């Protein structure tokens, strides 16, 4: 539970990727990784690994304050493609009228 004024430890993206690489490629245990990289929370690497399996490297990004539609890149790209097709059709109709 977080307390008022509590400071949280922030880990850079490079450290997260290194922890994932050590676990996946070199079969290090979570305990070995936390000791080697100096990570204070023993379950932090497990959480990063879960997010990495679900969303890839995008899951490791700090997403506080981001809109929900940007969390899933594939869904956002499909939405933009649909909007692009609609705008192209509108442009064709406008060009025929002029």
N, C-alpha and C positions, 0 to 999 in steps of 0.2 A: 504494500500500500504506500502510495506517495504522500509525503507530508509537505505542508506549506514551506516554501523556501528550499526544498531539497534539490540538490544538483545531481543530474544524471550523467553518467559517463558516455561520451560519444566516441565511437570507433570509426575511423576513416574507411572508405570503400575498399581501398587497397588491402587493408587488414582483413576485411570480411572475405574478399576474394582469395586471399592467401590461406585463410582458415579453411575455406571450402576446398581449395586445391589440395591442401595437406590431407584432408579427410578422404576425398574421392580418389586422387591419384596415388597417394603414398600410404593410404590406409592407416593414418594416425588415429588414435582414440581422441575423444573429445577432451579428456583430462590432459593428455599430452599437448594438445593444441592450446588449451587455456594456459597451461604453465609456460609453454614456449613463447607465446605471443603476449603474455601478461594480461590476459582478460580476467577481470575480477569475478564476473558472474559465471558460475560453472555451467549453467544451462543456456547461455547466450549462443554458443556455437550450434547447439541443437536447434534453436529457433531460427538461426540464419540458414541452416541446412534445410529445414522444413520450407522456409520461404523460397529458397533457391530451387527446390524440387518442384514447387507449385508454379512459380513465375519466372524462373531463370534469374539472370543478374538484375533484371528490373525489380525483382522482389526484394533485393538487398538495399535499394535506394530508400532514403528517408522520405516517407510519403506524408508526413504531417503537413496539413494545410493544403494538400493537393485535392483537386476535384476528383470525385469517384470515377468519372468517365475516362480519366487519363491513367488509371491504375492498370486497366487491361488495354495494352497497346493495340492488339489485333482488333478489338471491338471499335476502338477509336478510329483506326485506319479505315475499317469498313464503313463507318459512319461518314467519314470525309469523302470516300469514293462515291457513296450514294448522293451526297450533297453536290459533288462535282457533276455527276450525271444529270441531276435535275437542272442544274444551272446551264449545262450544255443544251438541254432540250429547250429551256426557256429562251436561250440566245437564238436558237434556230427559229423558233416561233416569232420572235421579235424581228429577226432579219427578214422573214417572209412578209411580215406586215409592212415593213418599210420599203 
